[in-house]
């Protein structure tokens, strides 16, 4: 993953993260009811998660446009992504939510994408610092 993270600039990875974050946020806000019906994940949780993703996507997009991304911003983004992944797994494991099979697939697939982006951002971070 380190080589892949260094192949793309931190700004490119952050822009991709911002775009996927905004897309997922809009999807969850607009279609929380149908997604809840298919996945057995509570609709209110999906809706609120979608609302939370929108300002996060804006923050990531602003960082992606910066010439030099502050280290604290990258650390905050990576930490947020890690917390998102943990929450996606801990909520159903602790049975705070009880998704069906499709719900588990939904949670695990989006968690895998977020984990990948966090890893790429972390891997690109030292390269971005060296370039600056």
N, CA, C and O atoms as CSV, one atom per row, in Angstrom:
chain,resi,resn,atom,element,x,y,z
A,1,UNK,N,N,0.827,-1.195,0.000
A,1,UNK,CA,C,0.000,0.000,0.000
A,1,UNK,C,C,0.866,1.252,0.000
A,1,UNK,O,O,0.459,2.291,-0.520
A,2,UNK,N,N,2.057,1.158,0.580
A,2,UNK,CA,C,2.923,2.326,0.617
A,2,UNK,C,C,3.277,2.794,-0.785
A,2,UNK,O,O,3.237,3.991,-1.069
A,3,UNK,N,N,3.625,1.855,-1.668
A,3,UNK,CA,C,3.968,2.241,-3.033
A,3,UNK,C,C,2.787,2.883,-3.737
A,3,UNK,O,O,2.945,3.873,-4.450
A,4,UNK,N,N,1.595,2.317,-3.536
A,4,UNK,CA,C,0.401,2.875,-4.157
A,4,UNK,C,C,0.108,4.262,-3.597
A,4,UNK,O,O,-0.255,5.173,-4.340
A,5,UNK,N,N,0.269,4.419,-2.271
A,5,UNK,CA,C,0.036,5.716,-1.649
A,5,UNK,C,C,1.008,6.767,-2.146
A,5,UNK,O,O,0.669,7.949,-2.201
A,6,UNK,N,N,2.207,6.353,-2.506
A,6,UNK,CA,C,3.193,7.313,-3.003
A,6,UNK,C,C,3.052,7.542,-4.499
A,6,UNK,O,O,3.619,8.495,-5.033
A,7,UNK,N,N,2.313,6.689,-5.175
A,7,UNK,CA,C,2.113,6.859,-6.615
A,7,UNK,C,C,1.210,8.063,-6.883
A,7,UNK,O,O,1.378,8.769,-7.878
A,8,UNK,N,N,0.265,8.284,-5.998
A,8,UNK,CA,C,-0.669,9.402,-6.146
A,8,UNK,C,C,-0.354,10.438,-5.078
A,8,UNK,O,O,0.080,10.094,-3.979
A,9,UNK,N,N,-0.573,11.697,-5.401
A,9,UNK,CA,C,-0.324,12.740,-4.411
A,9,UNK,C,C,-1.368,12.667,-3.307
A,9,UNK,O,O,-2.467,12.143,-3.493
A,10,UNK,N,N,-0.998,13.200,-2.172
A,10,UNK,CA,C,-1.927,13.264,-1.053
A,10,UNK,C,C,-3.183,14.024,-1.463
A,10,UNK,O,O,-4.293,13.635,-1.099
A,11,UNK,N,N,-3.011,15.102,-2.216
A,11,UNK,CA,C,-4.158,15.898,-2.649
A,11,UNK,C,C,-5.099,15.085,-3.529
A,11,UNK,O,O,-6.317,15.227,-3.426
A,12,UNK,N,N,-4.550,14.239,-4.389
A,12,UNK,CA,C,-5.389,13.400,-5.249
A,12,UNK,C,C,-6.183,12.404,-4.418
A,12,UNK,O,O,-7.371,12.192,-4.660
A,13,UNK,N,N,-5.526,11.795,-3.441
A,13,UNK,CA,C,-6.205,10.817,-2.580
A,13,UNK,C,C,-7.273,11.515,-1.745
A,13,UNK,O,O,-8.370,10.983,-1.573
A,14,UNK,N,N,-6.961,12.699,-1.226
A,14,UNK,CA,C,-7.953,13.444,-0.448
A,14,UNK,C,C,-9.145,13.851,-1.315
A,14,UNK,O,O,-10.286,13.830,-0.854
A,15,UNK,N,N,-8.881,14.218,-2.562
A,15,UNK,CA,C,-9.974,14.577,-3.468
A,15,UNK,C,C,-10.871,13.360,-3.718
A,15,UNK,O,O,-12.095,13.489,-3.745
A,16,UNK,N,N,-10.278,12.200,-3.898
A,16,UNK,CA,C,-11.050,10.974,-4.077
A,16,UNK,C,C,-11.854,10.659,-2.823
A,16,UNK,O,O,-13.021,10.278,-2.906
A,17,UNK,N,N,-11.231,10.818,-1.669
A,17,UNK,CA,C,-11.927,10.581,-0.402
A,17,UNK,C,C,-13.088,11.565,-0.248
A,17,UNK,O,O,-14.180,11.184,0.174
A,18,UNK,N,N,-12.848,12.817,-0.589
A,18,UNK,CA,C,-13.916,13.826,-0.501
A,18,UNK,C,C,-15.072,13.471,-1.425
A,18,UNK,O,O,-16.235,13.589,-1.039
A,19,UNK,N,N,-14.761,13.040,-2.635
A,19,UNK,CA,C,-15.813,12.698,-3.599
A,19,UNK,C,C,-16.620,11.486,-3.137
A,19,UNK,O,O,-17.848,11.486,-3.223
A,20,UNK,N,N,-15.933,10.459,-2.650
A,20,UNK,CA,C,-16.660,9.272,-2.189
A,20,UNK,C,C,-17.457,9.581,-0.926
A,20,UNK,O,O,-18.552,9.054,-0.730
A,21,UNK,N,N,-16.908,10.428,-0.084
A,21,UNK,CA,C,-17.594,10.839,1.146
A,21,UNK,C,C,-18.863,11.626,0.811
A,21,UNK,O,O,-19.918,11.390,1.399
A,22,UNK,N,N,-18.755,12.550,-0.127
A,22,UNK,CA,C,-19.925,13.333,-0.543
A,22,UNK,C,C,-20.968,12.451,-1.208
A,22,UNK,O,O,-22.163,12.599,-0.951
A,23,UNK,N,N,-20.526,11.533,-2.062
A,23,UNK,CA,C,-21.468,10.638,-2.741
A,23,UNK,C,C,-22.196,9.751,-1.743
A,23,UNK,O,O,-23.413,9.590,-1.823
A,24,UNK,N,N,-21.450,9.172,-0.797
A,24,UNK,CA,C,-22.091,8.322,0.206
A,24,UNK,C,C,-23.012,9.146,1.089
A,24,UNK,O,O,-24.109,8.702,1.429
A,25,UNK,N,N,-22.576,10.343,1.462
A,25,UNK,CA,C,-23.419,11.215,2.286
A,25,UNK,C,C,-24.737,11.527,1.604
A,25,UNK,O,O,-25.802,11.424,2.212
A,26,UNK,N,N,-24.659,11.911,0.333
A,26,UNK,CA,C,-25.893,12.222,-0.406
A,26,UNK,C,C,-26.783,10.980,-0.547
A,26,UNK,O,O,-28.001,11.058,-0.391
A,27,UNK,N,N,-26.161,9.845,-0.843
A,27,UNK,CA,C,-26.926,8.602,-0.972
A,27,UNK,C,C,-27.650,8.277,0.326
A,27,UNK,O,O,-28.832,7.931,0.312
A,28,UNK,N,N,-26.951,8.385,1.436
A,28,UNK,CA,C,-27.565,8.048,2.723
A,28,UNK,C,C,-28.661,9.041,3.106
A,28,UNK,O,O,-29.668,8.648,3.695
A,29,UNK,N,N,-28.482,10.309,2.783
A,29,UNK,CA,C,-29.508,11.306,3.097
A,29,UNK,C,C,-30.746,11.082,2.230
A,29,UNK,O,O,-31.873,11.071,2.727
A,30,UNK,N,N,-30.522,10.906,0.941
A,30,UNK,CA,C,-31.638,10.805,-0.009
A,30,UNK,C,C,-32.340,9.449,0.055
A,30,UNK,O,O,-33.559,9.370,-0.098
A,31,UNK,N,N,-31.580,8.396,0.280
A,31,UNK,CA,C,-32.160,7.043,0.188
A,31,UNK,C,C,-32.036,6.254,1.485
A,31,UNK,O,O,-31.953,5.026,1.445
A,32,UNK,N,N,-32.022,6.922,2.626
A,32,UNK,CA,C,-31.880,6.196,3.888
A,32,UNK,C,C,-33.023,5.208,4.109
A,32,UNK,O,O,-32.808,4.114,4.631
A,33,UNK,N,N,-34.221,5.586,3.719
A,33,UNK,CA,C,-35.364,4.686,3.893
A,33,UNK,C,C,-35.241,3.407,3.083
A,33,UNK,O,O,-35.312,2.318,3.652
A,34,UNK,N,N,-35.059,3.506,1.770
A,34,UNK,CA,C,-34.900,2.282,0.979
A,34,UNK,C,C,-33.677,1.453,1.379
A,34,UNK,O,O,-33.739,0.224,1.386
A,35,UNK,N,N,-32.567,2.119,1.713
A,35,UNK,CA,C,-31.382,1.370,2.135
A,35,UNK,C,C,-31.675,0.648,3.443
A,35,UNK,O,O,-31.279,-0.503,3.623
A,36,UNK,N,N,-32.367,1.321,4.355
A,36,UNK,CA,C,-32.741,0.686,5.624
A,36,UNK,C,C,-33.610,-0.545,5.375
A,36,UNK,O,O,-33.437,-1.576,6.026
A,37,UNK,N,N,-34.537,-0.434,4.437
A,37,UNK,CA,C,-35.402,-1.560,4.121
A,37,UNK,C,C,-34.647,-2.749,3.564
A,37,UNK,O,O,-35.002,-3.897,3.834
A,38,UNK,N,N,-33.609,-2.482,2.789
A,38,UNK,CA,C,-32.813,-3.560,2.190
A,38,UNK,C,C,-31.792,-4.157,3.145
A,38,UNK,O,O,-31.470,-5.341,3.046
A,39,UNK,N,N,-31.278,-3.349,4.071
A,39,UNK,CA,C,-30.143,-3.772,4.892
A,39,UNK,C,C,-30.479,-4.065,6.353
A,39,UNK,O,O,-29.674,-4.665,7.066
A,40,UNK,N,N,-31.644,-3.650,6.793
A,40,UNK,CA,C,-32.054,-3.750,8.203
A,40,UNK,C,C,-31.160,-2.896,9.115
A,40,UNK,O,O,-31.045,-3.168,10.310
A,41,UNK,N,N,-30.537,-1.875,8.545
A,41,UNK,CA,C,-29.798,-0.883,9.322
A,41,UNK,C,C,-30.785,0.256,9.578
A,41,UNK,O,O,-31.458,0.695,8.645
A,42,UNK,N,N,-30.889,0.742,10.807
A,42,UNK,CA,C,-31.882,1.790,11.099
A,42,UNK,C,C,-31.750,2.998,10.167
A,42,UNK,O,O,-30.660,3.531,9.958
A,43,UNK,N,N,-32.888,3.411,9.618
A,43,UNK,CA,C,-32.914,4.529,8.683
A,43,UNK,C,C,-32.412,5.820,9.291
A,43,UNK,O,O,-31.728,6.590,8.619
A,44,UNK,N,N,-32.736,6.076,10.549
A,44,UNK,CA,C,-32.281,7.307,11.194
A,44,UNK,C,C,-30.757,7.320,11.304
A,44,UNK,O,O,-30.131,8.359,11.094
A,45,UNK,N,N,-30.162,6.188,11.629
A,45,UNK,CA,C,-28.701,6.095,11.699
A,45,UNK,C,C,-28.086,6.390,10.332
A,45,UNK,O,O,-27.110,7.134,10.238
A,46,UNK,N,N,-28.648,5.814,9.283
A,46,UNK,CA,C,-28.150,6.056,7.930
A,46,UNK,C,C,-28.278,7.527,7.556
A,46,UNK,O,O,-27.354,8.114,6.992
A,47,UNK,N,N,-29.430,8.121,7.871
A,47,UNK,CA,C,-29.676,9.520,7.540
A,47,UNK,C,C,-28.697,10.445,8.270
A,47,UNK,O,O,-28.106,11.335,7.658
A,48,UNK,N,N,-28.531,10.234,9.571
A,48,UNK,CA,C,-27.628,11.083,10.361
A,48,UNK,C,C,-26.185,10.887,9.901
A,48,UNK,O,O,-25.428,11.853,9.804
A,49,UNK,N,N,-25.803,9.649,9.618
A,49,UNK,CA,C,-24.452,9.395,9.114
A,49,UNK,C,C,-24.237,10.146,7.800
A,49,UNK,O,O,-23.173,10.725,7.580
A,50,UNK,N,N,-25.234,10.136,6.942
A,50,UNK,CA,C,-25.142,10.864,5.682
A,50,UNK,C,C,-24.970,12.355,5.899
A,50,UNK,O,O,-24.159,12.998,5.233
A,51,UNK,N,N,-25.736,12.905,6.832
A,51,UNK,CA,C,-25.605,14.339,7.139
A,51,UNK,C,C,-24.212,14.673,7.665
A,51,UNK,O,O,-23.646,15.710,7.320
A,52,UNK,N,N,-23.664,13.798,8.495
A,52,UNK,CA,C,-22.330,14.028,9.050
A,52,UNK,C,C,-21.242,13.973,7.982
A,52,UNK,O,O,-20.236,14.676,8.073
A,53,UNK,N,N,-21.451,13.138,6.975
A,53,UNK,CA,C,-20.435,12.991,5.932
A,53,UNK,C,C,-20.297,14.236,5.055
A,53,UNK,O,O,-19.221,14.486,4.511
A,54,UNK,N,N,-21.347,15.003,4.912
A,54,UNK,CA,C,-21.298,16.142,3.989
A,54,UNK,C,C,-20.300,17.227,4.390
A,54,UNK,O,O,-19.498,17.633,3.549
A,55,UNK,N,N,-20.310,17.718,5.635
A,55,UNK,CA,C,-19.284,18.711,5.986
A,55,UNK,C,C,-17.874,18.108,6.029
A,55,UNK,O,O,-16.891,18.806,5.781
A,56,UNK,N,N,-17.779,16.827,6.341
A,56,UNK,CA,C,-16.477,16.161,6.319
A,56,UNK,C,C,-15.932,16.149,4.896
A,56,UNK,O,O,-14.742,16.376,4.676
A,57,UNK,N,N,-16.810,15.883,3.932
A,57,UNK,CA,C,-16.399,15.889,2.523
A,57,UNK,C,C,-15.906,17.278,2.118
A,57,UNK,O,O,-14.925,17.397,1.384
A,58,UNK,N,N,-16.566,18.305,2.583
A,58,UNK,CA,C,-16.132,19.679,2.271
A,58,UNK,C,C,-14.743,19.936,2.855
A,58,UNK,O,O,-13.879,20.499,2.183
A,59,UNK,N,N,-14.530,19.526,4.102
A,59,UNK,CA,C,-13.217,19.707,4.738
A,59,UNK,C,C,-12.136,18.992,3.942
A,59,UNK,O,O,-11.067,19.551,3.694
A,60,UNK,N,N,-12.415,17.749,3.540
A,60,UNK,CA,C,-11.433,16.999,2.752
A,60,UNK,C,C,-11.163,17.680,1.407
A,60,UNK,O,O,-10.023,17.723,0.946
A,61,UNK,N,N,-12.204,18.203,0.789
A,61,UNK,CA,C,-12.040,18.876,-0.502
A,61,UNK,C,C,-11.192,20.136,-0.351
A,61,UNK,O,O,-10.358,20.429,-1.208
A,62,UNK,N,N,-11.398,20.873,0.722
A,62,UNK,CA,C,-10.584,22.063,0.982
A,62,UNK,C,C,-9.121,21.658,1.172
A,62,UNK,O,O,-8.218,22.297,0.632
A,63,UNK,N,N,-8.896,20.599,1.938
A,63,UNK,CA,C,-7.528,20.112,2.150
A,63,UNK,C,C,-6.910,19.646,0.837
A,63,UNK,O,O,-5.724,19.867,0.593
A,64,UNK,N,N,-7.709,19.005,-0.004
A,64,UNK,CA,C,-7.208,18.506,-1.290
A,64,UNK,C,C,-6.745,19.641,-2.195
A,64,UNK,O,O,-5.871,19.444,-3.040
A,65,UNK,N,N,-7.317,20.814,-2.027
A,65,UNK,CA,C,-6.953,21.958,-2.867
A,65,UNK,C,C,-5.759,22.731,-2.320
A,65,UNK,O,O,-5.221,23.608,-2.997
A,66,UNK,N,N,-5.348,22.412,-1.108
A,66,UNK,CA,C,-4.225,23.128,-0.500
A,66,UNK,C,C,-2.913,22.702,-1.148
A,66,UNK,O,O,-2.733,21.538,-1.507
A,67,UNK,N,N,-2.014,23.647,-1.291
A,67,UNK,CA,C,-0.690,23.341,-1.828
A,67,UNK,C,C,0.050,22.395,-0.893
A,67,UNK,O,O,0.655,21.417,-1.330
A,68,UNK,N,N,-0.007,22.699,0.390
A,68,UNK,CA,C,0.567,21.835,1.422
A,68,UNK,C,C,-0.524,21.544,2.438
A,68,UNK,O,O,-1.095,22.458,3.034
A,69,UNK,N,N,-0.805,20.271,2.627
A,69,UNK,CA,C,-1.842,19.873,3.585
A,69,UNK,C,C,-1.200,19.803,4.965
A,69,UNK,O,O,-0.209,19.097,5.149
A,70,UNK,N,N,-1.751,20.527,5.936
A,70,UNK,CA,C,-1.177,20.484,7.285
A,70,UNK,C,C,-1.208,19.059,7.853
A,70,UNK,O,O,-2.163,18.311,7.640
A,71,UNK,N,N,-0.160,18.709,8.568
A,71,UNK,CA,C,-0.059,17.366,9.149
A,71,UNK,C,C,-1.252,17.077,10.050
A,71,UNK,O,O,-1.778,15.964,10.046
A,72,UNK,N,N,-1.688,18.083,10.831
A,72,UNK,CA,C,-2.809,17.857,11.738
A,72,UNK,C,C,-4.084,17.503,10.962
A,72,UNK,O,O,-4.903,16.717,11.437
A,73,UNK,N,N,-4.246,18.081,9.780
A,73,UNK,CA,C,-5.440,17.803,8.982
A,73,UNK,C,C,-5.422,16.365,8.466
A,73,UNK,O,O,-6.439,15.674,8.495
A,74,UNK,N,N,-4.262,15.926,7.997
A,74,UNK,CA,C,-4.147,14.545,7.515
A,74,UNK,C,C,-4.390,13.576,8.666
A,74,UNK,O,O,-5.098,12.581,8.509
A,75,UNK,N,N,-3.802,13.867,9.818
A,75,UNK,CA,C,-3.994,12.998,10.979
A,75,UNK,C,C,-5.463,12.941,11.390
A,75,UNK,O,O,-5.971,11.878,11.747
A,76,UNK,N,N,-6.141,14.078,11.341
A,76,UNK,CA,C,-7.551,14.116,11.701
A,76,UNK,C,C,-8.390,13.329,10.701
A,76,UNK,O,O,-9.303,12.606,11.099
A,77,UNK,N,N,-8.099,13.456,9.427
A,77,UNK,CA,C,-8.841,12.739,8.388
A,77,UNK,C,C,-8.620,11.235,8.526
A,77,UNK,O,O,-9.572,10.456,8.479
A,78,UNK,N,N,-7.372,10.835,8.695
A,78,UNK,CA,C,-7.078,9.404,8.848
A,78,UNK,C,C,-7.736,8.868,10.119
A,78,UNK,O,O,-8.322,7.786,10.096
A,79,UNK,N,N,-7.649,9.602,11.220
A,79,UNK,CA,C,-8.278,9.165,12.467
A,79,UNK,C,C,-9.796,9.045,12.296
A,79,UNK,O,O,-10.402,8.087,12.777
A,80,UNK,N,N,-10.398,10.002,11.624
A,80,UNK,CA,C,-11.839,9.932,11.367
A,80,UNK,C,C,-12.203,8.723,10.530
A,80,UNK,O,O,-13.205,8.057,10.790
A,81,UNK,N,N,-11.386,8.440,9.523
A,81,UNK,CA,C,-11.637,7.259,8.696
A,81,UNK,C,C,-11.513,5.976,9.508
A,81,UNK,O,O,-12.321,5.059,9.356
A,82,UNK,N,N,-10.502,5.912,10.369
A,82,UNK,CA,C,-10.325,4.729,11.216
A,82,UNK,C,C,-11.519,4.567,12.155
A,82,UNK,O,O,-12.020,3.458,12.339
A,83,UNK,N,N,-11.969,5.659,12.743
A,83,UNK,CA,C,-13.144,5.593,13.625
A,83,UNK,C,C,-14.386,5.150,12.856
A,83,UNK,O,O,-15.207,4.398,13.381
A,84,UNK,N,N,-14.527,5.612,11.619
A,84,UNK,CA,C,-15.665,5.205,10.783
A,84,UNK,C,C,-15.636,3.692,10.558
A,84,UNK,O,O,-16.658,3.018,10.680
A,85,UNK,N,N,-14.455,3.170,10.230
A,85,UNK,CA,C,-14.310,1.731,9.997
A,85,UNK,C,C,-14.629,0.961,11.271
A,85,UNK,O,O,-15.366,-0.024,11.234
A,86,UNK,N,N,-14.078,1.404,12.398
A,86,UNK,CA,C,-14.351,0.727,13.668
A,86,UNK,C,C,-15.839,0.748,14.000
A,86,UNK,O,O,-16.403,-0.267,14.410
A,87,UNK,N,N,-16.468,1.897,13.825
A,87,UNK,CA,C,-17.902,1.998,14.088
A,87,UNK,C,C,-18.717,1.090,13.190
A,87,UNK,O,O,-19.709,0.505,13.624
A,88,UNK,N,N,-18.299,0.974,11.937
A,88,UNK,CA,C,-19.016,0.124,10.978
A,88,UNK,C,C,-18.973,-1.341,11.380
A,88,UNK,O,O,-19.873,-2.110,11.040
A,89,UNK,N,N,-17.937,-1.725,12.095
A,89,UNK,CA,C,-17.798,-3.115,12.515
A,89,UNK,C,C,-18.309,-3.322,13.940
A,89,UNK,O,O,-18.945,-4.336,14.230
A,90,UNK,N,N,-18.035,-2.368,14.827
A,90,UNK,CA,C,-18.408,-2.524,16.235
A,90,UNK,C,C,-19.919,-2.476,16.439
A,90,UNK,O,O,-20.460,-3.245,17.234
A,91,UNK,N,N,-20.607,-1.578,15.727
A,91,UNK,CA,C,-22.060,-1.477,15.920
A,91,UNK,C,C,-22.777,-2.812,15.704
A,91,UNK,O,O,-23.573,-3.203,16.558
A,92,UNK,N,N,-22.536,-3.521,14.614
A,92,UNK,CA,C,-23.227,-4.798,14.464
A,92,UNK,C,C,-22.666,-5.917,15.341
A,92,UNK,O,O,-23.415,-6.793,15.773
A,93,UNK,N,N,-21.361,-5.900,15.608
A,93,UNK,CA,C,-20.787,-6.953,16.457
A,93,UNK,C,C,-21.360,-6.886,17.868
A,93,UNK,O,O,-21.631,-7.916,18.486
A,94,UNK,N,N,-21.542,-5.672,18.370
A,94,UNK,CA,C,-22.106,-5.495,19.713
A,94,UNK,C,C,-23.630,-5.553,19.709
A,94,UNK,O,O,-24.273,-5.410,20.748
A,95,UNK,N,N,-24.187,-5.760,18.542
A,95,UNK,CA,C,-25.629,-5.843,18.339
A,95,UNK,C,C,-26.375,-4.562,18.691
A,95,UNK,O,O,-27.561,-4.596,19.018
A,96,UNK,N,N,-25.670,-3.429,18.622
A,96,UNK,CA,C,-26.362,-2.146,18.744
A,96,UNK,C,C,-27.239,-1.917,17.520
A,96,UNK,O,O,-28.261,-1.234,17.586
A,97,UNK,N,N,-26.817,-2.502,16.401
A,97,UNK,CA,C,-27.675,-2.616,15.226
A,97,UNK,C,C,-27.599,-4.073,14.779
A,97,UNK,O,O,-26.613,-4.762,15.041
A,98,UNK,N,N,-28.642,-4.532,14.106
A,98,UNK,CA,C,-28.673,-5.932,13.668
A,98,UNK,C,C,-28.975,-5.998,12.172
A,98,UNK,O,O,-30.101,-6.288,11.767
A,99,UNK,N,N,-27.958,-5.727,11.361
A,99,UNK,CA,C,-28.175,-5.771,9.922
A,99,UNK,C,C,-28.380,-7.199,9.439
A,99,UNK,O,O,-27.932,-8.160,10.065
A,100,UNK,N,N,-29.068,-7.311,8.312
A,100,UNK,CA,C,-29.210,-8.615,7.679
A,100,UNK,C,C,-27.940,-8.878,6.853
A,100,UNK,O,O,-26.981,-8.112,6.933
A,101,UNK,N,N,-27.935,-9.943,6.073
A,101,UNK,CA,C,-26.751,-10.278,5.281
A,101,UNK,C,C,-26.336,-9.161,4.333
A,101,UNK,O,O,-25.152,-8.849,4.209
A,102,UNK,N,N,-27.315,-8.563,3.667
A,102,UNK,CA,C,-27.006,-7.455,2.759
A,102,UNK,C,C,-26.482,-6.250,3.541
A,102,UNK,O,O,-25.619,-5.516,3.061
A,103,UNK,N,N,-27.009,-6.057,4.742
A,103,UNK,CA,C,-26.534,-4.972,5.602
A,103,UNK,C,C,-25.088,-5.169,6.010
A,103,UNK,O,O,-24.301,-4.223,6.005
A,104,UNK,N,N,-24.736,-6.402,6.366
A,104,UNK,CA,C,-23.344,-6.707,6.690
A,104,UNK,C,C,-22.450,-6.438,5.484
A,104,UNK,O,O,-21.380,-5.843,5.616
A,105,UNK,N,N,-22.889,-6.873,4.324
A,105,UNK,CA,C,-22.112,-6.646,3.103
A,105,UNK,C,C,-21.918,-5.151,2.861
A,105,UNK,O,O,-20.814,-4.702,2.555
A,106,UNK,N,N,-22.995,-4.389,3.002
A,106,UNK,CA,C,-22.948,-2.937,2.843
A,106,UNK,C,C,-21.941,-2.324,3.813
A,106,UNK,O,O,-21.105,-1.514,3.413
A,107,UNK,N,N,-22.019,-2.705,5.080
A,107,UNK,CA,C,-21.121,-2.156,6.097
A,107,UNK,C,C,-19.666,-2.534,5.833
A,107,UNK,O,O,-18.773,-1.692,5.918
A,108,UNK,N,N,-19.438,-3.795,5.515
A,108,UNK,CA,C,-18.065,-4.252,5.314
A,108,UNK,C,C,-17.441,-3.690,4.043
A,108,UNK,O,O,-16.251,-3.372,4.020
A,109,UNK,N,N,-18.239,-3.566,2.987
A,109,UNK,CA,C,-17.691,-3.024,1.733
A,109,UNK,C,C,-17.323,-1.553,1.888
A,109,UNK,O,O,-16.240,-1.140,1.472
A,110,UNK,N,N,-18.208,-0.762,2.479
A,110,UNK,CA,C,-17.870,0.651,2.627
A,110,UNK,C,C,-16.748,0.827,3.638
A,110,UNK,O,O,-15.927,1.732,3.485
A,111,UNK,N,N,-16.688,-0.013,4.666
A,111,UNK,CA,C,-15.588,0.063,5.630
A,111,UNK,C,C,-14.262,-0.274,4.955
A,111,UNK,O,O,-13.237,0.337,5.260
A,112,UNK,N,N,-14.276,-1.237,4.045
A,112,UNK,CA,C,-13.053,-1.611,3.333
A,112,UNK,C,C,-12.559,-0.455,2.462
A,112,UNK,O,O,-11.359,-0.187,2.404
A,113,UNK,N,N,-13.480,0.225,1.791
A,113,UNK,CA,C,-13.094,1.372,0.958
A,113,UNK,C,C,-12.519,2.489,1.825
A,113,UNK,O,O,-11.506,3.095,1.476
A,114,UNK,N,N,-13.165,2.756,2.951
A,114,UNK,CA,C,-12.688,3.819,3.846
A,114,UNK,C,C,-11.321,3.444,4.424
A,114,UNK,O,O,-10.442,4.298,4.540
A,115,UNK,N,N,-11.141,2.177,4.785
A,115,UNK,CA,C,-9.845,1.726,5.308
A,115,UNK,C,C,-8.754,1.879,4.247
A,115,UNK,O,O,-7.640,2.308,4.550
A,116,UNK,N,N,-9.078,1.529,3.022
A,116,UNK,CA,C,-8.117,1.678,1.928
A,116,UNK,C,C,-7.725,3.149,1.760
A,116,UNK,O,O,-6.543,3.469,1.636
A,117,UNK,N,N,-8.704,4.026,1.756
A,117,UNK,CA,C,-8.411,5.457,1.612
A,117,UNK,C,C,-7.567,5.970,2.775
A,117,UNK,O,O,-6.645,6.759,2.570
A,118,UNK,N,N,-7.873,5.530,3.985
A,118,UNK,CA,C,-7.083,5.946,5.153
A,118,UNK,C,C,-5.641,5.479,5.004
A,118,UNK,O,O,-4.707,6.227,5.293
A,119,UNK,N,N,-5.465,4.252,4.556
A,119,UNK,CA,C,-4.117,3.736,4.354
A,119,UNK,C,C,-3.366,4.493,3.282
A,119,UNK,O,O,-2.181,4.789,3.439
A,120,UNK,N,N,-4.043,4.806,2.200
A,120,UNK,CA,C,-3.408,5.572,1.126
A,120,UNK,C,C,-3.034,6.977,1.594
A,120,UNK,O,O,-1.964,7.488,1.264
A,121,UNK,N,N,-3.925,7.593,2.364
A,121,UNK,CA,C,-3.634,8.937,2.881
A,121,UNK,C,C,-2.431,8.898,3.819
A,121,UNK,O,O,-1.564,9.770,3.769
A,122,UNK,N,N,-2.389,7.888,4.664
A,122,UNK,CA,C,-1.272,7.778,5.603
A,122,UNK,C,C,0.025,7.523,4.851
A,122,UNK,O,O,1.059,8.104,5.181
A,123,UNK,N,N,-0.021,6.660,3.842
A,123,UNK,CA,C,1.173,6.345,3.060
A,123,UNK,C,C,1.654,7.559,2.265
A,123,UNK,O,O,2.859,7.744,2.093
A,124,UNK,N,N,0.736,8.378,1.784
A,124,UNK,CA,C,1.100,9.553,0.988
A,124,UNK,C,C,1.583,10.699,1.867
A,124,UNK,O,O,2.250,11.613,1.383
A,125,UNK,N,N,1.256,10.657,3.132
A,125,UNK,CA,C,1.607,11.740,4.053
A,125,UNK,C,C,3.091,12.017,4.124
A,125,UNK,O,O,3.474,13.180,3.999
A,126,UNK,N,N,3.964,11.026,4.318
A,126,UNK,CA,C,5.393,11.350,4.390
A,126,UNK,C,C,5.915,11.903,3.063
A,126,UNK,O,O,6.778,12.780,3.052
A,127,UNK,N,N,5.405,11.403,1.972
A,127,UNK,CA,C,5.817,11.888,0.659
A,127,UNK,C,C,5.442,13.364,0.503
A,127,UNK,O,O,6.229,14.164,-0.003
A,128,UNK,N,N,4.227,13.712,0.947
A,128,UNK,CA,C,3.791,15.104,0.848
A,128,UNK,C,C,4.679,16.001,1.716
A,128,UNK,O,O,4.996,17.126,1.330
A,129,UNK,N,N,5.076,15.502,2.884
A,129,UNK,CA,C,5.930,16.301,3.764
A,129,UNK,C,C,7.318,16.490,3.156
A,129,UNK,O,O,7.928,17.552,3.283
A,130,UNK,N,N,7.804,15.440,2.494
A,130,UNK,CA,C,9.138,15.521,1.870
A,130,UNK,C,C,9.147,16.495,0.696
A,130,UNK,O,O,10.137,17.189,0.465
A,131,UNK,N,N,8.039,16.543,-0.043
A,131,UNK,CA,C,7.944,17.437,-1.200
A,131,UNK,C,C,7.860,18.878,-0.730
A,131,UNK,O,O,8.439,19.772,-1.347
A,132,UNK,N,N,7.129,19.110,0.379
A,132,UNK,CA,C,6.977,20.473,0.900
A,132,UNK,C,C,8.269,20.902,1.500
A,132,UNK,O,O,8.374,22.021,2.003
